[in-house]
Every structure is written in C-alpha cells, then in structure tokens.
Amino acid sequence: MKKIPKFKDEDAEREFWATHDSTEYFDYSKGKGAIFPNLKPSLKPISLRMPESLIVHLKLLAKKRDVPYQSLMKMFLAEKIKEEFSS
C-alpha cells in the first residue's frame, strides 16, 4: 500500500482524493462494518390535505398518548405500511 501524504489543508486533501485511487492507499478487505445509532433519518416535509374532523380526532388521540399529533400520524402511517408489506 502507498503511504498517504500529509496535506497542508482540506482543499489540498480534497484535490488529492479527487485525482487518486483510494484502493492504492487502503486495504478495503480489512474494513469493518460500522453502526451509527445516533444518526437521524433524513426527513422531507410534505403538504397533506386532510378533513378537519380527521385532524381533530388525531389531535385528541395524540393528547391521550401525550405525543405530538404529527408524530402520532407518522406512527400510524408506519404501522399501516409495515402491515401492508407483510401481508
């Protein structure tokens, strides 16, 4: 394996890796898997039109469970999707 040079700054390192093959510097066969338990999934905001009565009922259920109604909505949706995929 080739030795990785010292870089004067991140720009120099970025330029180096953009023009060199990392397989000449790292033995990827010795790599280990990693788990990052504190990473949060990427979220994408959406707009959703719903009847007001449905939102009122959802808020009442959320209040009983002491969770934000949008979180409860995500929980319900995730449960239903899991159910649909497992049938």
LINSULBEL-V598209 format. One record per backbone hydrogen bond with DSSP energy under -1.0 kcal/mol. CO is the residue of the C=O (numbers start at 1). NH is the residue of the N-H. E is the energy in kcal/mol with one decimal. If there is no record, write none. Layout:
BEGIN
CO NH E
CO NH E
END
This chain:
BEGIN
9 13 -1.8
10 14 -2.9
11 15 -2.3
12 16 -2.2
13 17 -2.5
14 18 -1.5
16 19 -1.1
21 24 -1.6
22 25 -1.9
22 26 -1.8
24 2 -3.0
27 30 -1.6
28 31 -1.4
36 39 -1.5
51 55 -1.7
52 56 -2.6
53 57 -2.3
54 58 -2.4
55 59 -2.6
56 60 -2.0
57 61 -2.4
58 62 -2.5
59 63 -2.3
60 64 -1.9
61 65 -1.7
62 67 -2.2
68 72 -2.2
69 73 -2.2
70 74 -2.0
71 75 -2.2
72 76 -2.7
73 77 -2.5
74 78 -2.6
75 79 -2.5
76 80 -2.3
77 81 -2.5
78 82 -2.4
79 83 -2.4
80 84 -2.5
81 85 -2.1
82 86 -1.7
END
